[in-house]
């Protein structure tokens, strides 16, 4: 709920004599009354919440309901219907006029309600993606909903984070911010902590991180100085963008199709009218009524509403499975995905890390204990050891603890952690070695850091002790760290490091599926900030750490499911080649014997890379740029690629992929922005589920089209045939509208709820270029239209031959059409498989309800006196009802035979 601020939030600014960018960081922190390492306390947060309200911009007002309702009438289809109403009124066919106008209004109301429902469903899903911000409160780094930020909060930003309020920076390391949403300038701006002049324009306020912008590189911390409407973004835009329209390529294709269809029908109608006037002896008024009939018969009135509902239901069902669709067209594209490129850590593996091995220059150790609890110990050659006697282990553990941004604490008897799970595992390992992170960090405070980045693959921190000496710790990918080391820690510095031996040791650990890290340190004499250059060489190697991160069980099943569905799964990871190959094998990837590394990819030209793609499913030690090259290479081979990513540098590959998939948990805002789908649980199995759901939605859309179009087709053919043969039309325009707007819509609606067909994930992906109105659909629509026409004419003629009145014969014709629709619904529910099965016969709850409703409505239509008067219907005998049912069964049987024949000939 939006909470109205009690005070004017401008108080934040008013109490600063100068704007925050003109004051030193210290004075802003003082004025906000907050310590940068402690942050606000819970009470202060509550107080400030009450004072300043939530950190939100008001949403833009939606167009009024009346306007949205009126917009529903602005539609070619409605114009045609209104034209028909005018024509019937001119001919004084008042009942027709009333019914047509009623249909116009009902259609608009249905459209209005459905659109509203679909939009609110999407808005609710978008709310699930509400951004979070990392803050320090009560001395603890925690993740909060960005809307809960208050002035005075200490915010920690890492590359890829979106800035959620205006911050005065007091720490900035290599920080670059993309301010294009505010200034239009697309080149990221370097940020520092120094104050600027009070009159500096927005683009030059280098010590402020503005709300709505994004950190593209580096790291920074700042104190919130303005939230919500008081931020610069709030002042400029004042409100957040409106919800996205409910539109996909398929929907617009269908809208276009409906338009063309309408124009064609009107054209045919006009020609028939002219021919009729010239050559037949039909009275003019009757010819006009036939034209009206033809227009209402041929136009699929209910189709747009049904397609929108189907899509909205699909989006909701995906959200229930943790796949949040950010852009609707993705649902359709999902059905065509032929390759899924997934990263490893956390997506295919559990991202529950535990240190199992430590190798130092003095020996190899095993580490016991589970999870993130610091309980367990070390053993060497199967004998437990006491770490206090092993300086090598202690220094490595100290490095692992200090060169680390994670935090762990005991709450309600359970160990919780924030930050990277791998770093949390290192903290647990240090705990097992006897360290208390808090006191160790106090003893060796951090002066500077080079944050981890997937491109350089290491992290380094600078610390000093209370005697004044400084030390740098580095941890990272073994090949990166080992190559920068000159000697082993604790050994004679004159003895050069046996790099080959250490590389081999890392390789051996990795081959058993361990994730391997190397740690090193270097005493430091000079002062000043850490530089990359000084870390290029001369470090002392502390040792290697091997962590386990087992594959997710459900990922193994999902990989198999994807492969069965003709989708190739490729793993693209930043991890070591041997680790990646071992995990790839455990997951059941197809081609794991050969691994391509980032370096290999760089050495290949596009052609060479393309020739390797079919033979390789594991790509290791890749950087985000390699992902982009891989997507391009795969797309060049005609593949439809889904690609996962989480970092800020993954954005180009995510954008380029046909479906970008961002991690909801560990993903940066930058990655989410670039993606079509966000996985709430970061789990590969969810991608497979989303593909299945995407295929189902597409199938259901197709089913709705295949179901509705022949009804219109059959009706039109009937009228055209009647006109051509010069006989009375078997169904009147008003009756046609009843069928189209009531029975057909009720029946078709059930298709939106259809479950996944059993063989959905055994079919190969749908070719991306396949139009929805495929040859198969054209055939099916044409064939069923013909069957419907024959059924209607057959029973209409039969009734007349048996001496029935025209009313009775027409009632028979309408009910025959409805019966055929009901049985056809069962055929359509399984486009590919057999309908005559137990599952097919039992139907689903929505199907049974819809049939119940339609049968009751038809009973009323046929037997209720007021309906008989209105629609010119007459009661039918049991025998006639029998004929009607038999015709419906006949349609189902013929279609089953057709399915069988098609299957045989298509093979
Ligand atoms: P994936 O790309 O599948 O998520 P990954 O996590 O191994 O796998 P990156 O995050 O690119 O990929 O990491 C690459 C390598 O960098 C890791 O294998 C590890 O050796 C090292 N590394 C990862 N995180 C850190 C960190 N926080 N500090 C130091 N080194 C790290």
Boltz pocket constraint, residues with backbone or C-beta under 6 A from the ligand:
constraints:
  - pocket:
      binder: B
      contacts: [[A, 342], [A, 343], [A, 344], [A, 345], [A, 346], [A, 403], [A, 420], [A, 422], [A, 423], [A, 452], [A, 453], [A, 454], [A, 457], [A, 458], [A, 459], [A, 475], [A, 476], [A, 477], [A, 478], [A, 516], [A, 517], [A, 572], [A, 573], [A, 574], [A, 575], [A, 576], [A, 622]]
      max_distance: 6.0
